[in-house]
Amino acid sequence: MNHDEHTVGRHPRLRFVQHAVEMVVAMVAGMVLLEPVWSFAWPGLHESTTAHVMVMATNMSLGMAVWMRVRGHGLALIAEMVAAMYVPFLLLLPVSLMGSLTTMGLMTVGHVLMVLGMLAVMLRHRHAYGW
């Protein structure tokens, strides 16, 4: 039994939290590394709330998906996690475009719902995340 297996057996909730933190770090890394690329390739990107939100979700999803793959997760689980990240923004964009939700509201509510969706996926597949 290697150290990681021993840690998982003794502290499954800690392993679960560690995995969640790793995913958040990967998402932030995706945003930090890919944002300059998008800004260069698409001048004026930030002038469109819809485009900006979808690019941000893409950057976070790519970072998280790469890290999940490195950690050995299958494509189906990665796709489910990516959906948990996109769906809140897709649902909120029409509300924002109608003027019922500010850009800041869209970002705030979208991120809260995204984190809740990701947590739901992780809990649904808790065995895959060390719990």
ZIDA-V147444 format. One record per helix or strand of 2 or more residues. SS is the DSSP state (2 for helix, 1 for strand). FROM is the first residue (numbers start at 1). LEN is the number of residues. If there is no record, write none. Layout:
# ZIDA-V147444
SS/FROM/LEN, SS/FROM/LEN
This chain:
# ZIDA-V147444
2/3/8, 2/12/30, 2/45/3, 2/49/22, 2/75/23, 2/103/22, 2/126/4
